[in-house]
Amino acid sequence: MKVAITSRGNTTESLIDERFGRCACFALYDTCTREVEFVENSAKDAPEGAGPAAVAIVANRGAEKIISGEFGFKIKSMLEDLNIQMVIVKEEKTVGELIALMQNE
C-alpha cells in the first residue's frame, strides 16, 4: 500500500505538516517495498484550489492512505469518493517516526 505523509521537508527527519493542501512535500511510503519517495507539493502556493490539486497529486501516485494534521471539509469528501483513507495525527512527529510505526504494525 502507498501511504502519503504531509511533510515540511524532503527527508525522513522532516516534521509532519499539519496542512494537507499547503504542505511543502508529500512523503510517499510503500509499505510493501519500504521505499520512500518525496514529491514536492506544486499546489502549496496556489492562490486557491490547493487542496483539490494536492488530492490529484497523491491520487495520481497511487496513495491509498494519507497521514496529515488536518483535512478540509471539501477534501474529506473528495478523498472518500476516491476511497483514500485519512489519518489525522495531532502530535508533532517526523516522517521517519511515522514510517517506523507503520513498519511495526
Secondary structure, DSSP 4 states (H G I P E B T S, - for coil): -EEEEEESSSSTTSBBPSBSTT-SEEEEEETTT--EEEEE-TTTT-SS-HHHHHHHHHHHTTEEEEEESB--HHHHHHHHHTT-EEEE--S--BHHHHHHHHHT-
